Amino acid sequence: MSFFDNIKMALSSLNAHKMRSILTMLGIIIGVGSVIAIVAIGQGGEAMLKSMFVGSNNTVEIFYSPPEEEMEANSSSMLNSPFTEADIRALESVPNVKQVVASSGEFGSVSYRGKSVDSYISAINQAYIEVNNFKVEQGRNLLASDFLGGRRTAVVSSTFQEELFDGEDPVGKIIYIGVQPIEIVGVLKEETSFFSMGSNDVYIPLNTWRNITGKNEISQITIQVKNADAIEKTGKNATNLLNSIHNTEDSYQVMNMEEMVKGVSQVTRIMTIIIGSIAGVSLLVGGIGVMNIMLVSVTERTREIGVRMSLGATRGQILIQFLVESVTMTFIGGAIGIFLGAGTAAIIAYFAHWPSLVSWPVIIGGMLFSMIIGVIFGILPANKASRLNPVESMRYE
C-alpha cells in the first residue's frame, strides 16, 4: 500500500467519525493557535517598542551629562541650560543633518474662565511638529509665522480639551498660562496606540515661551538625519561639535539606542518564550487526546486489522497505517490552529495598533511540531495495532 493510499484511508477514517475527530483535534488546534498567536503578538509588541525607542524618522537624541569632576567643581552645572540657539544653528551645519528638533517645557497650571488644570507646557520649534507628525483634529496646526513671530498661539492634546473644556470646541478660546493669555488654534488627534498615555499637553512656539517667561533655555535636542545608515556617525559628529563649542570632553552624548533596543528585545523574547511554553502545554494535552482516541480506534478496528493481516499486510504496513492516521489528524488540527492563531494575533494587533508579525519560520515550526506530536503520541497505538495476532483479531467481536 502506497503512502497516498494510507492518507486516503486516514481521511476516510476521520470522516467516518467526524465529531470524535473534531473534538480530538480541538486540543491541537488550541495549542498551535495559542503558540502562534503569542509569538506573533510578542514579536509585534517588540517591534512597537523598538519603534518607540528608535523612532521611524531617523532621529538621534542628544543629552547633556557632565562628568563627576565638573559636578564636584560646580554643583549647579546640571541646572544650567544645556543647549542654546547657537547650538541649533551649529548642528544644522553638520553633514547629513536634515533638521534639528528643539524643545523645552515644564509642568504648570493652565486656566480658562476660573477653571484650571495641571498641564505640561512644551515650547517647541517647527521641526518638532514635522518629526513628531502632529495631526490636528480641530482647527489648524502651528504655522511657520507662529514660530517666527512668537505669536501667542497653541495646540493642545485631546485630553487637555476634555479636562479643561469638557469636550467643547476650544479653538479660538483664550487660555492663561500663569497670567499670560494664549489662543488655542488647534486640537491634536487622540493617540490610539496601546502604549499611549493621555496627558494634558499644551504646545507653544519657543519664541512665545521666551516672551511670556523670559526663559531662554532649551532642554532637549534631537537631530534628524538624511541617511539612516550614517546615524551613528552623524550623532558622534554632532556631540563632538557641541563638546568643542562648550569646551567640554564628554558632557554631550547621544542616547545609545542600540543597547536599549537589545535590552527590550531580550525581555520581550524571554516573556514570549515563557508564555508560549505555558500555551504549549495544551499541545501535550492535545497529544494525549490523540493517543487516547487512536487506542480506541485500534480496539474498534481489531477485526479489520486481522483481515488485512490475513490478506498479506505486514506489521510494518499496519504500523504505518495508524501512524499516518495520527499524523494526518494532528496536521489538520495544526493547520486550523495556525489560521486561528494568525487571526487572533491580527485582531489584537489591530486594536493595540501594532504590527502583527506571523513569520514563516513560526508557521512552519507550528506545522512540524504538530506533526511530531502526531508521531510521538501515535507510536503506541500504531505499535499496539501492528502486534495484534491475526487469528485472534479475526475472532474479535
C-alpha positions as CSV (number, residue, x, y, z in Angstrom):
1,M,0.0,0.0,0.0
2,S,1.4,3.4,-1.0
3,F,1.8,6.4,1.2
4,F,-1.0,8.2,-0.6
5,D,-3.3,5.2,0.0
6,N,-2.6,5.4,3.7
7,I,-3.5,9.1,3.6
8,K,-6.8,8.3,1.8
9,M,-7.6,5.6,4.4
10,A,-6.8,8.0,7.2
11,L,-9.0,10.7,5.8
12,S,-11.8,8.2,5.3
13,S,-11.5,7.0,8.9
14,L,-11.6,10.6,10.2
15,N,-14.6,11.4,8.0
16,A,-16.4,8.3,9.4
17,H,-16.2,9.7,12.9
18,K,-16.5,13.4,12.3
19,M,-17.5,14.7,15.8
20,R,-14.9,12.5,17.5
21,S,-12.2,13.6,15.1
22,I,-13.1,17.3,15.6
23,L,-13.1,17.0,19.4
24,T,-9.7,15.2,19.3
25,M,-8.2,17.8,17.0
26,L,-9.5,20.6,19.2
27,G,-6.6,20.3,21.7
28,I,-4.1,20.5,18.8
29,I,-6.0,23.5,17.3
30,I,-6.0,25.4,20.6
31,G,-2.4,24.5,21.3
32,V,-0.9,25.5,18.0
33,G,-3.2,28.6,17.7
34,S,-2.2,29.8,21.2
35,V,1.5,29.4,20.4
36,I,1.2,31.1,17.0
37,A,-0.8,34.0,18.5
38,I,1.5,34.5,21.4
39,V,4.7,34.5,19.3
40,A,3.1,36.9,16.8
41,I,1.8,39.3,19.5
42,G,5.2,39.2,21.2
43,Q,7.1,40.0,18.0
44,G,4.6,42.7,17.2
45,G,5.0,44.2,20.6
46,E,8.7,44.0,20.3
47,A,8.6,45.9,17.0
48,M,6.4,48.5,18.5
49,L,8.7,49.1,21.5
50,K,11.7,49.3,19.2
51,S,10.0,51.9,17.1
52,M,9.1,53.9,20.2
53,F,12.8,54.0,21.3
54,V,14.5,54.3,17.9
55,G,11.7,56.1,16.0
56,S,10.9,55.8,12.4
57,N,12.2,59.2,11.3
58,N,16.0,58.6,11.6
59,T,16.4,60.7,14.7
60,V,19.1,60.8,17.3
61,E,18.6,62.3,20.7
62,I,21.5,64.3,22.2
63,F,21.6,64.7,26.0
64,Y,23.8,66.6,28.4
65,S,25.5,64.7,31.2
66,P,28.5,66.5,32.8
67,P,31.3,64.3,34.3
68,E,31.6,63.9,38.0
69,E,34.6,66.2,38.2
70,E,32.6,69.0,36.7
71,M,29.7,68.2,39.1
72,E,32.0,68.4,42.1
73,A,33.6,71.6,40.9
74,N,30.3,73.2,40.0
75,S,27.3,71.6,41.7
76,S,24.9,73.8,39.7
77,S,26.1,72.6,36.3
78,M,23.1,70.3,35.9
79,L,20.8,73.3,36.4
80,N,22.3,75.3,33.6
81,S,20.7,75.4,30.2
82,P,22.3,72.5,28.2
83,F,21.5,74.0,24.8
84,T,21.3,77.4,23.1
85,E,20.1,78.9,19.9
86,A,23.7,79.0,18.7
87,D,23.9,75.2,19.2
88,I,20.9,74.6,17.0
89,R,22.4,76.7,14.2
90,A,25.7,74.9,14.6
91,L,24.1,71.5,14.5
92,E,22.2,72.4,11.3
93,S,25.5,72.7,9.6
94,V,26.7,69.2,10.4
95,P,26.8,66.9,7.3
96,N,23.8,64.6,7.0
97,V,21.7,66.5,9.5
98,K,18.3,67.2,7.9
99,Q,16.8,69.3,10.7
100,V,17.2,69.9,14.5
101,V,14.3,69.4,16.8
102,A,14.4,71.6,19.9
103,S,12.1,71.8,22.9
104,S,11.8,72.8,26.4
105,G,9.0,72.8,29.0
106,E,7.7,72.4,32.5
107,F,4.5,71.5,34.4
108,G,2.3,74.4,35.2
109,S,-1.3,75.5,35.8
110,V,-3.4,76.4,32.8
111,S,-6.7,78.2,33.3
112,Y,-9.8,79.1,31.4
113,R,-12.7,81.1,33.0
114,G,-11.8,80.3,36.5
115,K,-11.2,76.6,35.9
116,S,-7.6,75.3,35.9
117,V,-5.8,72.1,35.2
118,D,-2.2,71.0,35.7
119,S,-0.6,70.5,32.3
120,Y,2.8,70.0,30.7
121,I,3.6,73.1,28.6
122,S,6.0,72.3,25.8
123,A,7.9,75.0,24.0
124,I,8.8,73.7,20.6
125,N,10.3,74.7,17.2
126,Q,8.8,74.0,13.8
127,A,10.9,70.9,13.2
128,Y,9.3,69.3,16.3
129,I,5.9,69.3,14.6
130,E,7.2,67.7,11.4
131,V,9.3,65.0,13.1
132,N,6.6,64.0,15.6
133,N,3.9,64.1,12.8
134,F,1.4,66.3,14.6
135,K,-2.1,65.7,13.3
136,V,-4.8,68.2,14.0
137,E,-8.4,67.1,14.5
138,Q,-9.9,70.5,15.1
139,G,-8.6,73.9,14.0
140,R,-5.2,74.2,12.5
141,N,-1.6,73.4,13.3
142,L,1.1,75.8,14.4
143,L,2.4,77.6,11.3
144,A,5.9,79.0,10.4
145,S,4.6,82.5,11.1
146,D,3.6,81.5,14.6
147,F,7.2,80.3,15.3
148,L,9.0,83.2,13.6
149,G,6.8,85.9,15.1
150,G,6.4,84.3,18.5
151,R,2.7,84.5,18.4
152,R,0.7,83.6,21.4
153,T,-0.9,80.6,19.9
154,A,-1.0,76.9,21.0
155,V,-2.2,73.5,20.0
156,V,-3.4,71.2,22.8
157,S,-4.0,67.5,23.3
158,S,-7.4,65.9,23.1
159,T,-7.1,65.0,26.8
160,F,-6.5,68.7,27.7
161,Q,-9.7,69.5,25.7
162,E,-11.7,67.0,27.8
163,E,-10.2,68.2,31.1
164,L,-10.5,72.0,30.7
165,F,-13.3,72.4,28.2
166,D,-15.4,69.3,29.0
167,G,-15.1,68.2,25.3
168,E,-16.3,71.5,23.9
169,D,-14.5,73.0,20.9
170,P,-11.7,75.1,22.4
171,V,-10.4,76.5,19.1
172,G,-10.3,80.3,19.3
173,K,-10.6,80.3,23.1
174,I,-8.1,82.1,25.2
175,I,-6.3,80.2,28.0
176,Y,-3.9,81.5,30.6
177,I,-0.5,80.1,31.4
178,G,0.1,81.9,34.6
179,V,-1.2,85.3,33.8
180,Q,-0.2,85.2,30.1
181,P,-3.0,84.8,27.5
182,I,-2.6,82.2,24.8
183,E,-5.0,81.5,22.0
184,I,-5.8,77.8,21.1
185,V,-5.6,77.3,17.4
186,G,-5.9,73.5,17.2
187,V,-6.6,70.3,18.9
188,L,-4.4,67.2,18.2
189,K,-5.9,63.9,17.2
190,E,-6.1,61.4,20.1
191,E,-3.4,58.8,20.2
192,T,-4.8,55.3,19.9
193,S,-1.6,53.3,20.4
194,F,-1.6,50.6,23.0
195,F,1.2,52.4,24.8
196,S,-0.2,55.9,24.5
197,M,-1.0,57.6,27.8
198,G,-3.4,60.5,27.6
199,S,-1.9,63.7,29.2
200,N,-2.7,67.4,29.4
201,D,-0.3,68.8,26.9
202,V,0.0,72.4,25.6
203,Y,2.4,73.1,22.7
204,I,3.5,76.7,22.1
205,P,6.3,78.2,19.9
206,L,9.8,78.5,21.5
207,N,9.8,82.3,20.9
208,T,6.4,82.6,22.6
209,W,7.8,80.7,25.6
210,R,10.7,83.1,25.8
211,N,8.4,86.2,25.6
212,I,6.0,85.1,28.3
213,T,8.5,83.6,30.7
214,G,11.8,85.3,29.9
215,K,13.5,81.9,29.8
216,N,15.9,81.1,27.0
217,E,17.0,77.6,27.9
218,I,16.5,74.6,25.5
219,S,16.4,71.4,27.5
220,Q,16.1,68.8,24.7
221,I,17.6,68.5,21.2
222,T,17.1,65.7,18.7
223,I,18.7,65.7,15.2
224,Q,17.0,64.1,12.2
225,V,19.5,62.6,9.7
226,K,19.1,62.3,6.0
227,N,20.8,58.9,5.6
228,A,19.8,56.2,8.1
229,D,23.0,54.3,7.5
230,A,25.0,57.2,8.9
231,I,23.0,57.8,12.1
232,E,25.8,56.7,14.4
233,K,28.5,58.7,12.6
234,T,26.3,61.8,12.4
235,G,25.4,61.6,16.1
236,K,29.1,61.4,17.0
237,N,30.0,64.4,14.8
238,A,27.1,66.4,16.4
239,T,28.3,65.6,20.0
240,N,31.9,66.3,19.1
241,L,30.9,69.7,17.8
242,L,28.9,70.6,20.9
243,N,31.7,69.5,23.2
244,S,34.0,71.6,21.2
245,I,31.7,74.7,21.4
246,H,31.2,74.4,25.1
247,N,34.8,73.4,25.8
248,T,33.8,70.0,27.4
249,E,35.1,66.5,26.9
250,D,32.1,64.1,27.0
251,S,29.3,66.1,28.5
252,Y,27.3,65.9,25.3
253,Q,26.5,62.4,24.2
254,V,24.0,60.5,22.1
255,M,21.5,58.1,23.5
256,N,22.8,54.5,23.0
257,M,19.6,53.3,21.4
258,E,21.2,50.1,20.2
259,E,21.8,48.8,23.7
260,M,18.3,49.9,24.8
261,V,16.8,48.0,21.8
262,K,18.8,44.9,22.6
263,G,17.5,45.0,26.2
264,V,13.9,45.4,25.0
265,S,14.3,42.6,22.6
266,Q,15.8,40.3,25.2
267,V,13.0,41.0,27.7
268,T,10.2,40.6,25.2
269,R,11.7,37.4,23.8
270,I,12.0,35.8,27.3
271,M,8.4,36.8,28.1
272,T,7.2,35.4,24.8
273,I,9.1,32.1,25.4
274,I,7.7,31.7,28.9
275,I,4.1,32.4,27.9
276,G,4.5,30.4,24.7
277,S,5.8,27.5,26.7
278,I,2.8,27.6,29.0
279,A,0.5,27.7,26.0
280,G,2.5,24.8,24.6
281,V,1.3,22.6,27.4
282,S,-2.1,22.4,25.7
283,L,-0.3,20.8,22.8
284,L,0.8,18.0,25.1
285,V,-2.8,17.6,26.4
286,G,-4.0,17.5,22.8
287,G,-1.4,14.9,22.0
288,I,-2.6,12.7,24.9
289,G,-6.1,13.1,23.5
290,V,-4.9,11.9,20.1
291,M,-3.2,8.9,21.6
292,N,-6.3,8.0,23.6
293,I,-8.6,8.2,20.5
294,M,-6.2,6.2,18.4
295,L,-6.1,3.4,21.1
296,V,-9.9,3.4,20.9
297,S,-9.7,3.3,17.1
298,V,-7.3,0.3,17.2
299,T,-9.7,-1.5,19.5
300,E,-12.7,-0.8,17.3
301,R,-10.9,-1.9,14.2
302,T,-9.3,-5.1,15.6
303,R,-11.2,-7.3,13.1
304,E,-10.3,-5.0,10.2
305,I,-6.6,-5.3,11.2
306,G,-6.9,-9.1,11.4
307,V,-8.5,-9.2,7.9
308,R,-5.7,-7.1,6.5
309,M,-3.0,-9.2,8.0
310,S,-4.6,-12.4,6.7
311,L,-4.6,-10.9,3.2
312,G,-0.8,-10.3,3.5
313,A,-0.4,-6.9,5.2
314,T,2.9,-6.9,7.2
315,R,3.3,-5.5,10.8
316,G,5.2,-2.6,9.3
317,Q,2.3,-1.7,7.0
318,I,-0.2,-1.8,9.8
319,L,2.1,0.4,12.0
320,I,2.5,2.9,9.1
321,Q,-1.3,3.0,8.5
322,F,-2.2,4.0,12.1
323,L,0.9,6.3,12.4
324,V,-0.2,8.2,9.2
325,E,-3.7,8.5,10.5
326,S,-2.4,10.0,13.8
327,V,-0.1,12.4,11.9
328,T,-2.9,13.4,9.5
329,M,-5.2,14.2,12.4
330,T,-2.6,16.5,14.1
331,F,-1.6,18.0,10.7
332,I,-5.1,19.1,10.0
333,G,-5.5,20.4,13.6
334,G,-2.2,22.3,13.3
335,A,-3.2,23.9,10.0
336,I,-6.5,25.1,11.5
337,G,-4.6,26.3,14.6
338,I,-2.3,28.4,12.5
339,F,-5.2,30.2,10.8
340,L,-6.9,30.7,14.2
341,G,-3.7,32.0,15.9
342,A,-2.8,34.3,13.0
343,G,-6.4,35.7,13.0
344,T,-6.3,36.2,16.8
345,A,-2.9,38.0,16.5
346,A,-4.2,40.2,13.7
347,I,-7.3,41.2,15.7
348,I,-5.3,42.0,18.8
349,A,-2.7,43.9,16.8
350,Y,-5.5,45.9,15.1
351,F,-6.9,47.1,18.4
352,A,-3.4,47.6,20.0
353,H,-2.2,49.5,16.9
354,W,1.0,47.5,16.4
355,P,2.1,45.2,13.6
356,S,1.0,41.5,13.6
357,L,4.2,39.6,12.7
358,V,3.3,36.0,11.8
359,S,6.6,34.8,10.3
360,W,7.0,31.8,8.0
361,P,9.5,30.1,10.4
362,V,6.8,30.2,13.1
363,I,4.2,28.8,10.8
364,I,6.5,26.0,9.5
365,G,7.6,25.3,13.1
366,G,4.0,25.1,14.2
367,M,3.1,22.6,11.5
368,L,6.2,20.5,12.1
369,F,5.6,20.5,15.9
370,S,2.0,19.3,15.4
371,M,3.2,16.5,13.1
372,I,5.8,15.5,15.6
373,I,3.1,15.4,18.3
374,G,1.2,13.0,16.0
375,V,4.2,10.8,15.6
376,I,5.1,10.7,19.3
377,F,1.6,10.0,20.5
378,G,0.7,7.8,17.6
379,I,3.5,5.3,18.1
380,L,1.9,3.5,21.0
381,P,-1.5,2.9,19.3
382,A,0.2,2.0,16.0
383,N,2.6,-0.4,17.7
384,K,-0.3,-2.0,19.5
385,A,-2.1,-2.4,16.2
386,S,0.9,-4.0,14.5
387,R,1.4,-6.5,17.2
388,L,-2.1,-7.9,17.2
389,N,-2.5,-11.7,16.5
390,P,-4.2,-12.1,13.1
391,V,-6.2,-15.2,14.2
392,E,-7.4,-13.7,17.5
393,S,-8.2,-10.4,15.7
394,M,-10.4,-12.2,13.2
395,R,-12.4,-13.7,16.1
396,Y,-12.7,-10.3,17.9
397,E,-16.3,-9.1,18.3
